[in-house]
Amino acid sequence: MTRLLLLLGFAAPAMRAELLHNGIVLPPEWPPRSVGYTDLLAQRPPTPPYLRDPPAVIGIDVGRQLFVDDFLVLQSNATRTFHRAVFRRVVLEPLRSETRAQVRKYSDSMLGFARVASARPFSGGVSWDDSRQRFVMHYRCAYTYTRRGLGCVAYSEDGLRWIRPVIRRTLRNESTAPHRVTRPPKMAPKLKNHRALVDNAQMWRTSNAQMRRTSAAGLNSRRLAVTIKKGVAQCALDGLDASGLQPNALPLANGEAFTAWLDHDEPVGSPDRWKILVGPITNSGPSKLLGSADGENWEARGSTATAADRISFFRDPFRSRWVFSIRENLCRGGHGHLRISRYWDSLRFFGGGDWSSKWLRSYFQCTNAHKDEPVHWAGVDGWDCGGRNVKECGLYHLDATPYESVMIGQMGVLHPGFAHGGCKTTHVHAAFSRDGFHWSRTDASGDMPRVPLVDDPLGLRYIQPIAGNFLVHGDEIFVYYGGATACRRCNVGSSLCTEGGDARVVGATSFCNSSMSELTALAVLRRDGFASLDAGAQRAVITTRPLLFKTGLRLFVNVDATNGQLRAAILLPGGREAPGFELQASQPLSRVNSTRVFLNWKRGADVSRLAGKVIQLRFELTMSQLYSFWLSPNENGESGGFVNGPGIKKGRDCTACAPVAAR
């Protein structure tokens, strides 16, 4: 009853509970502080509380309603299928100017390489800037194991072909002087024959000699000169100046990772429209917070409190909160590290990272969260770890993006094996949240471990989450991912090289042949295509839980009924069919494959007379896949959900958007 009163707007003033758009009521203590770090190392994933005890009535006014879990489903004999993003092409490869020789302390140990070439977001960010009608990528363009790197920016009109601009760098309120641009950039050549890379993916997994044939910048074709000075091997990059300018570099000195976010709530031209968090150069410390009007030139606005190793952020628009995702290195596991994520949220971005710095007592710690500290949030389970014990892998990092009516999480899972330096064995797994904190996961079983989000034929290593991912482009979702290839270690004191971070010996050579190259690729999903409810030749019936919408003209679905059909009925309380919306009156969607099509009945398609009433939906389908449904206020099929991409304005699929805020 409490949930129903809240959803209908009859909450008592004294109530401190927070009502979300979907009917979920958050308890007064939020985020929950009862989670200990040991709870995040479960062999089986915990069930979110909203799935154990769903709302009496679910609000569906915001966004397309996805079938990624059983939140919407009361009864069903359909089969849920989770789908993977399919590789399309490599979109960004490192230039020679994005290559860095490594400092000896790091490069001659088991941690590093003689040279690292980098052109991929490491969190970073991908966005669609509707004010300039272009895709924007903030990525790591040069990196050394001293933890000093460069952040760069690239632009694209179609999300496929990217250019590196020459930017005039200015940075206010910083002691670091802005870089000078003295020459135009060497633009990346257009990538050709990327399909051939799929057909011959082994080429990307083998030696540098083979990589020579596909490297856009010819990085691996340059011989390294070796000089001996005082008995220590030193490598040179054919005169490459490690401090050389990168014309599209941001005027920021950052460490391993940074995060950039386009804030659609800020007007065009606002100095805070773009927000960036720049991680500490050392293993721990505060992160810098900066604002920008154009995503190129930045003004310092303060910093967060101390955090260790890796931190990023994202916007949760359903609660109007900025969320900081903070990695914690816990007690040592079987491979040296055991990682989880902590959570902190704030109504403000600038000044919002004000947690107590006392929580970071050591780089490795086994303590539960105290008051005013980021709370324990997420970890891995046995199915992430390929059936192994959870203490043999870890959650390397977690980023999240709003998509329609849910938050989509990207969980970077570190697998057993080589756990230090670059070329780790990490993959990104998908996760889904309806309250912004708890996560449901893709299917797995004891004999079938969870699979990564992207079906990657390139065999990339060290794949990391990317901030702002899942950009809608027509009927597809663009899923960007970056990783390392050409991973060859030839460490000082050893005459043997290994590839990919494992123990496979590939031959004897000089340490100066050690290398790692990081690139960015694009994969695609069907729009809303994270999961579907499927029916074969036998009829499947799906009945939703009680639903409520306040505005709506048409009932839309995303369905593939190429070889089948779908019908629907609208039910009133008690299970009886609403007059005019009976199953027998439904006009079948037959031999239709569309990401946006509305349902019709013999008396018409207008469902607005049911607005404000508690209803249920019943779908009947054969030989079809149902991905989502939603109520739209117009015949264009706008959902009012939070998405970003061409044709979308200010990050929402609506012309006149009603505000969404938790109450």
HELIX and SHEET records of a PDB file:
HELIX    1   1 THR A    2  LEU A    7  1                                   6    
HELIX    2   2 TYR A   37  LEU A   40  5                                   4    
HELIX    3   3 PRO A   49  ARG A   52  1                                   4    
HELIX    4   4 ARG A   96  GLU A   98  5                                   3    
HELIX    5   5 ARG A  104  SER A  107  1                                   4    
HELIX    6   6 HIS A  194  ASP A  199  1                                   6    
HELIX    7   7 GLN A  202  ARG A  205  1                                   4    
HELIX    8   8 ASN A  208  MET A  211  1                                   4    
HELIX    9   9 LEU A  219  SER A  221  5                                   3    
HELIX   10  10 SER A  357  TRP A  359  5                                   3    
HELIX   11  11 VAL A  390  GLU A  392  5                                   3    
HELIX   12  12 PHE A  511  ASN A  513  5                                   3    
HELIX   13  13 SER A  608  LEU A  610  5                                   3    
SHEET    1   A 2 GLU A  18  LEU A  19  0                                        
SHEET    2   A 2 VAL A  25  LEU A  26 -1                                        
SHEET    1   B 2 ILE A  58  GLY A  59  0                                        
SHEET    2   B 2 LEU A 547  LEU A 548  1                                        
SHEET    1   C 4 GLN A  65  LEU A  66  0                                        
SHEET    2   C 4 SER A 624  SER A 632 -1                                        
SHEET    3   C 4 ALA A 531  ALA A 535 -1                                        
SHEET    4   C 4 THR A  79  PHE A  82 -1                                        
SHEET    1   D 4 GLN A  65  LEU A  66  0                                        
SHEET    2   D 4 SER A 624  SER A 632 -1                                        
SHEET    3   D 4 ARG A 554  LEU A 571 -1                                        
SHEET    4   D 4 LEU A 589  PHE A 598 -1                                        
SHEET    1   E 6 GLN A  65  LEU A  66  0                                        
SHEET    2   E 6 SER A 624  SER A 632 -1                                        
SHEET    3   E 6 ARG A 554  LEU A 571 -1                                        
SHEET    4   E 6 GLN A 616  THR A 622 -1                                        
SHEET    5   E 6 ALA A 540  THR A 544 -1                                        
SHEET    6   E 6 VAL A  73  SER A  76 -1                                        
SHEET    1   F 5 THR A  99  ALA A 101  0                                        
SHEET    2   F 5 ARG A 115  SER A 118 -1                                        
SHEET    3   F 5 SER A 515  ARG A 526  1                                        
SHEET    4   F 5 ALA A  85  LEU A  92 -1                                        
SHEET    5   F 5 VAL A 454  ASP A 455  1                                        
SHEET    1   G 5 THR A  99  ALA A 101  0                                        
SHEET    2   G 5 ARG A 115  SER A 118 -1                                        
SHEET    3   G 5 SER A 515  ARG A 526  1                                        
SHEET    4   G 5 GLU A 476  ARG A 489 -1                                        
SHEET    5   G 5 ARG A 461  GLN A 464 -1                                        
SHEET    1   H 5 THR A  99  ALA A 101  0                                        
SHEET    2   H 5 ARG A 115  SER A 118 -1                                        
SHEET    3   H 5 SER A 515  ARG A 526  1                                        
SHEET    4   H 5 GLU A 476  ARG A 489 -1                                        
SHEET    5   H 5 LEU A 471  HIS A 473 -1                                        
SHEET    1   I 6 THR A  99  ALA A 101  0                                        
SHEET    2   I 6 ARG A 115  SER A 118 -1                                        
SHEET    3   I 6 SER A 515  ARG A 526  1                                        
SHEET    4   I 6 GLU A 476  ARG A 489 -1                                        
SHEET    5   I 6 LEU A 496  GLU A 499 -1                                        
SHEET    6   I 6 VAL A 505  ALA A 508 -1                                        
SHEET    1   J 9 TRP A 162  ILE A 163  0                                        
SHEET    2   J 9 GLY A 149  SER A 156 -1                                        
SHEET    3   J 9 ARG A 134  TYR A 143 -1                                        
SHEET    4   J 9 ARG A 120  ASP A 129 -1                                        
SHEET    5   J 9 PHE A 258  LEU A 262  1                                        
SHEET    6   J 9 TRP A 274  VAL A 278 -1                                        
SHEET    7   J 9 LYS A 288  SER A 292 -1                                        
SHEET    8   J 9 TRP A 298  SER A 303 -1                                        
SHEET    9   J 9 LEU A 171  ARG A 172  1                                        
SHEET    1   K 2 ALA A 225  LYS A 229  0                                        
SHEET    2   K 2 VAL A 232  ALA A 236 -1                                        
SHEET    1   L 2 SER A 284  GLY A 285  0                                        
SHEET    2   L 2 ALA A 307  ALA A 308 -1                                        
SHEET    1   M 4 ILE A 311  ASP A 316  0                                        
SHEET    2   M 4 ARG A 321  ASN A 329 -1                                        
SHEET    3   M 4 ARG A 339  SER A 346 -1                                        
SHEET    4   M 4 VAL A 375  ALA A 378 -1                                        
SHEET    1   N 4 GLY A 394  TYR A 403  0                                        
SHEET    2   N 4 VAL A 406  LEU A 414 -1                                        
SHEET    3   N 4 THR A 426  SER A 433 -1                                        
SHEET    4   N 4 SER A 440  ARG A 441 -1                                        
SHEET    1   O 2 SER A 586  GLN A 587  0                                        
SHEET    2   O 2 ASN A 600  TRP A 601 -1                                        
END                                                                             
